[in-house]
Amino acid sequence: MSARRAVVVLCTVGVTPRLLPHMPNLRAIGEAGFTAALSTVFPAVTSTVQASVITGLQPGQHGAVANGWYARDRGEVTFWGQHNGLVAGEKVWQAARLLDPAHRSAYLCWWYAMGADVDTVLTPRPVYRYDGRKEPDCYTRPAGLRDALTDALGPFPLFRYWGPAADISSSRWIAAAARLVLRTVSPDLSFVYVPHLDYDLQRYGPDGPEAIRAARMTDAALAPLLDEARERGITVVALSEYGITAARRPVDINRALRRAGLLSVYAQRGMEYLDPHTSRAFAVADHQVAHVYVADPADLPRAREVLRELPGVDQVLDRSAQRKLGAGHERSGELVAVAEPDAWFTYYYWLDSTRAPDFARGVEIHRKPGYDPAELFFDPHDRWVKGRAALALLRKRAGMRAPLTVVPLDASVVRGTHGRLPDDPRDAPVLLCSDRTAERERFHVTDVKDLILRLSGLVPAAPAPRSGTA
């Protein structure tokens, strides 16, 4: 085994060949080493891609088939699970320790951090008060790291990390926290997630001046961390999970299933809730991909027909087609719908907005039975929305319960999406590496685990493949 070398893996979500020219600090990584095309997995969503990076496996093998799925054994839709045990397979840090028992790793704001058998953990973790209040905070291991980060940087900016107020400050906080970890812990392998581009590209789309501004802001936030890594002689791998493309058509997949008599709801206090127990078919929507769960095989033809006739649906994948894409798993829906390139799936199941559940107008990532990018917006149809939000925050600071009901029910505000495999290489993810010895023209997301081990000096370098191969 050659000498151990430190590696930092940056998840710079949303970076594509279109945006990279506006990010000189990030681009310098590739100029010192190399830049490669990155083929991703299906579906191209956060939890799924990150799980494939750390395991080297396809979603059908590691089981993180989306950002959320229907847990049949519990009868619940669970979104944004955090426990590392949800991801099957050997993780890269486990492989590293087998090769070098002294190898140390840090997992900073990547998904599935809870319970990960790494040396250092940082992940957003609100304090949920018994009276329903939610207060910003984070979870760390070792536990004392939380106090060190809070003392140095202030509390984790949860409401700037996701929601209508999400902005660059959360990415700056994470980058500064990573610098502190590099200085005080000196891990051999560090994972760092930098989310800002994800926000503004979903808000404004990938083609306008807002996207360029977000790329420049993200690049500037990364600069101190990249300087720190360079000064310490740390190899940097920066990769994007997916590219974000223009969204022009929200597709209400659950409303279509409900109108067809396949999806059931129940009502409480004038609000309707999805009833997965009695539904013959319902969709767990996740950007441009929706897992459709069909309880009785006899209902499959009807569910498939409804989906195929729904405008905005490009493909309907049965289990055989899912397996061909590496995505077939027991957690997957019996059918998987894929949106057309400019379309995406809402989770909405109510037919009358006055019957929507109260959480629909709030930031509630764990209760909604699907992903809701409208959480990035203040309701544009409510002229007093920001004033009400400010008043609610004041009440929260005074210790009172004050739900933020500010999210629009109009999905047309969303301008960017992802999830399907890229149709244009300019919208595909990229990989940059500061070590030229590992250069290739293209990598697959499942190749990154092996790349990390080689860059770390734990396994011999492989011969370069022939041009154009991965």
SVG drawing of the C-alpha trace seen along z (x, -y; Angstrom):
<svg xmlns="http://www.w3.org/2000/svg" viewBox="-65 -43 69 52">
<polyline fill="none" stroke="black" stroke-width="0.4" points="0.0,0.0 1.3,-3.4 1.4,-6.4 -2.0,-7.6 -3.3,-10.8 -6.1,-13.0 -9.1,-13.4 -12.1,-15.8 -15.2,-14.9 -17.4,-18.0 -21.0,-17.5 -21.5,-20.7 -25.1,-19.9 -26.3,-21.4 -23.0,-22.1 -23.1,-21.4 -21.0,-22.2 -23.3,-25.2 -22.5,-26.7 -18.9,-25.7 -17.5,-28.6 -19.0,-31.0 -17.2,-29.2 -13.5,-29.9 -12.5,-28.6 -14.2,-25.3 -13.0,-25.2 -9.4,-25.6 -9.7,-22.1 -10.0,-20.6 -7.4,-22.9 -4.9,-21.6 -6.0,-18.0 -8.8,-17.1 -12.5,-17.5 -14.6,-14.6 -18.2,-13.9 -20.2,-12.1 -22.9,-9.6 -25.4,-9.4 -27.9,-6.8 -31.7,-6.7 -33.5,-8.5 -31.1,-11.4 -32.1,-12.8 -30.1,-13.7 -30.4,-10.7 -30.2,-8.1 -27.1,-9.6 -25.3,-10.2 -26.0,-6.6 -24.5,-5.4 -21.4,-7.5 -20.6,-6.1 -21.4,-2.4 -20.5,-2.1 -23.9,-0.4 -26.9,-1.0 -30.2,-2.1 -31.6,1.4 -28.7,2.7 -28.4,0.2 -32.1,-0.4 -32.3,-4.3 -34.6,-4.3 -35.7,-8.0 -35.6,-10.7 -38.6,-8.9 -40.8,-5.9 -43.8,-4.0 -42.7,-1.7 -45.1,1.2 -44.3,2.8 -45.3,-0.4 -48.0,-1.6 -46.4,-5.1 -44.7,-7.3 -41.4,-8.3 -39.4,-11.1 -35.9,-12.2 -35.0,-9.3 -31.6,-10.0 -30.3,-6.7 -27.3,-5.3 -28.8,-1.8 -31.3,-2.6 -28.5,-2.2 -27.3,1.3 -23.8,2.3 -20.2,1.6 -19.5,-2.1 -16.3,-3.6 -15.0,-4.4 -15.6,-0.8 -13.6,0.3 -10.9,-2.1 -10.7,-0.8 -10.3,2.7 -7.2,1.6 -6.0,-0.8 -7.5,-0.4 -6.3,-3.8 -8.1,-5.5 -10.4,-8.3 -13.4,-9.8 -15.8,-12.8 -19.3,-13.0 -20.5,-16.6 -24.1,-17.3 -24.3,-14.5 -27.5,-12.6 -27.9,-9.4 -25.5,-10.7 -27.3,-9.4 -25.7,-6.2 -22.9,-6.2 -19.9,-4.5 -17.6,-7.3 -15.4,-9.3 -16.9,-12.7 -20.5,-13.5 -22.3,-16.8 -25.9,-16.9 -28.9,-19.3 -31.0,-18.2 -33.7,-20.6 -34.8,-20.6 -38.5,-19.5 -40.1,-21.0 -43.0,-19.1 -45.4,-21.9 -44.6,-21.6 -42.0,-24.3 -39.0,-23.6 -35.7,-25.3 -32.5,-25.3 -29.7,-23.1 -27.4,-20.3 -26.2,-16.8 -22.5,-16.0 -20.2,-13.2 -18.3,-13.6 -21.0,-15.5 -18.7,-18.3 -18.2,-19.3 -21.7,-20.8 -20.7,-23.3 -17.4,-24.1 -19.1,-24.8 -21.9,-26.8 -19.4,-28.9 -17.3,-29.6 -20.1,-30.0 -23.4,-30.5 -26.3,-28.1 -26.7,-26.0 -28.9,-28.2 -31.7,-25.7 -34.2,-28.2 -31.6,-29.3 -30.8,-25.7 -34.3,-24.9 -37.5,-26.8 -38.6,-30.2 -35.6,-31.9 -33.0,-29.4 -29.9,-31.3 -26.2,-31.2 -25.6,-31.6 -26.2,-27.9 -23.6,-26.9 -21.1,-29.4 -21.8,-27.9 -21.2,-24.4 -18.0,-25.3 -16.7,-27.1 -17.6,-24.1 -15.7,-21.9 -12.6,-24.1 -12.8,-23.9 -13.0,-20.1 -10.0,-20.0 -8.0,-22.1 -8.9,-20.4 -9.6,-16.8 -7.5,-16.3 -9.6,-13.4 -8.2,-11.2 -11.5,-11.4 -14.1,-14.1 -17.5,-14.4 -18.9,-18.0 -22.4,-18.9 -22.8,-22.4 -26.5,-22.9 -27.0,-26.5 -27.3,-25.9 -30.1,-23.5 -32.3,-26.3 -32.0,-29.0 -32.0,-26.7 -35.3,-25.2 -36.7,-28.7 -35.6,-30.5 -34.5,-27.7 -31.0,-27.0 -31.0,-29.4 -31.3,-33.0 -29.1,-35.5 -30.3,-34.1 -28.6,-30.8 -25.3,-32.5 -25.5,-34.7 -26.1,-31.5 -23.2,-29.8 -20.9,-32.7 -22.1,-32.9 -21.6,-29.2 -18.1,-29.4 -17.2,-32.3 -18.5,-30.4 -16.3,-27.4 -13.1,-29.5 -11.9,-29.5 -12.4,-25.8 -10.6,-25.1 -7.7,-27.3 -7.5,-25.4 -7.4,-22.1 -4.8,-23.2 -2.6,-24.6 -2.8,-21.3 -2.1,-19.2 -5.5,-17.6 -6.8,-16.0 -10.2,-17.5 -12.9,-15.7 -15.9,-17.9 -19.0,-16.3 -22.6,-17.2 -25.4,-14.7 -27.4,-15.9 -28.1,-18.9 -31.2,-20.9 -33.3,-21.6 -36.2,-24.0 -39.5,-23.1 -42.6,-24.4 -45.3,-21.9 -46.3,-20.6 -48.1,-17.2 -50.7,-16.3 -50.2,-12.6 -52.1,-11.8 -55.1,-13.9 -55.3,-11.8 -55.2,-8.6 -57.9,-10.0 -60.2,-11.0 -59.8,-7.5 -61.0,-6.1 -57.7,-4.6 -56.5,-6.9 -58.4,-7.3 -58.3,-10.1 -59.8,-10.5 -61.0,-13.8 -60.4,-15.3 -61.6,-18.8 -62.2,-19.8 -58.8,-18.7 -58.0,-15.7 -55.2,-13.3 -53.8,-10.6 -55.0,-7.1 -52.4,-4.6 -54.1,-1.8 -57.3,-1.9 -55.8,-3.4 -55.7,-1.0 -52.9,-3.1 -51.0,-6.3 -47.8,-8.0 -44.9,-9.1 -43.8,-12.1 -40.1,-13.0 -39.2,-15.7 -39.4,-14.1 -39.9,-10.5 -42.9,-9.1 -43.0,-5.6 -46.6,-4.4 -47.7,-1.8 -50.4,0.6 -51.8,2.9 -53.6,5.4 -51.9,6.7 -55.3,6.7 -55.3,2.9 -52.0,2.6 -53.5,2.3 -55.8,-0.4 -53.1,-2.4 -50.8,-2.0 -53.5,-3.3 -54.2,-6.3 -50.5,-7.2 -49.9,-6.8 -52.8,-9.0 -51.7,-11.8 -50.1,-14.7 -46.5,-15.2 -45.7,-11.6 -43.0,-10.3 -42.5,-6.7 -44.2,-4.2 -41.7,-1.6 -42.8,1.8 -40.4,3.9 -38.6,5.3 -37.9,1.9 -36.8,0.6 -34.3,3.4 -32.8,2.6 -32.1,-0.9 -30.6,0.4 -33.5,-0.9 -35.7,2.1 -36.0,2.8 -38.6,4.0 -39.0,0.4 -39.8,-0.7 -43.3,-1.2 -44.9,1.5 -44.8,-1.2 -42.4,-4.2 -43.6,-7.2 -41.0,-9.4 -41.9,-13.0 -41.3,-14.6 -38.2,-16.8 -39.9,-20.0 -42.4,-18.5 -42.3,-17.4 -44.7,-15.6 -46.5,-17.3 -47.6,-15.3 -50.9,-17.1 -53.9,-14.8 -56.7,-17.1 -59.2,-18.4 -60.2,-21.6 -57.5,-23.8 -59.7,-24.6 -59.5,-20.9 -55.7,-20.8 -54.1,-19.7 -52.5,-22.5 -49.0,-21.1 -49.4,-21.8 -48.8,-25.5 -45.8,-25.0 -42.3,-23.6 -42.9,-20.0 -40.5,-17.7 -41.3,-14.6 -45.1,-14.8 -45.8,-15.5 -46.2,-12.3 -43.9,-13.5 -41.3,-16.2 -42.5,-19.8 -40.3,-22.3 -42.9,-25.0 -41.4,-25.1 -38.7,-27.3 -41.2,-30.1 -43.3,-32.6 -46.8,-32.5 -46.8,-35.1 -50.6,-35.4 -50.5,-36.5 -49.5,-40.2 -49.0,-40.0 -47.1,-36.7 -43.7,-38.1 -45.2,-40.2 -47.0,-37.2 -43.8,-35.2 -41.9,-37.9 -44.6,-38.0 -44.5,-34.2 -40.7,-34.3 -41.0,-36.9 -43.6,-34.7 -41.3,-31.7 -38.4,-33.7 -40.7,-34.6 -41.3,-30.9 -44.8,-30.7 -46.0,-28.2 -46.4,-29.9 -46.6,-27.8 -45.3,-29.3 -48.1,-28.9 -46.5,-30.7 -45.9,-28.1 -48.0,-28.4 -50.3,-25.7 -49.6,-26.9 -46.9,-24.6 -46.4,-26.7 -43.9,-28.9 -41.3,-26.2 -38.8,-26.8 -36.2,-24.0 -36.3,-20.3 -34.4,-17.0 -34.7,-13.3 -34.8,-11.8 -31.5,-10.9 -30.1,-13.9 -31.1,-14.4 -28.3,-16.9 -24.7,-16.5 -24.6,-20.2 -27.2,-19.5 -25.4,-16.5 -23.3,-16.4 -19.5,-16.8 -16.6,-15.5 -13.5,-17.6 -10.3,-16.2 -7.2,-18.0 -5.0,-14.8 -4.2,-14.4 -3.0,-10.8 -6.6,-9.5 -7.7,-11.3 -10.4,-9.8 -12.8,-11.4 -15.9,-10.0 -16.8,-8.4 -20.0,-6.8 -21.4,-7.7 -20.7,-4.1 -17.1,-4.5 -16.5,-7.2 -16.0,-4.8 -13.1,-3.1 -11.7,-6.5 -11.7,-7.7 -9.8,-4.6 -7.2,-5.1 -6.7,-8.8 -6.4,-8.0 -3.4,-5.7 -5.2,-2.7 -5.3,-0.7 -2.9,-0.9 -3.8,-3.2 -5.6,-1.5 -4.5,-1.8 -6.4,-4.5 -9.2,-3.1 -9.3,-3.6 -10.7,-7.0 -14.5,-7.3 -15.0,-4.4 -15.9,-4.7"/>
</svg>
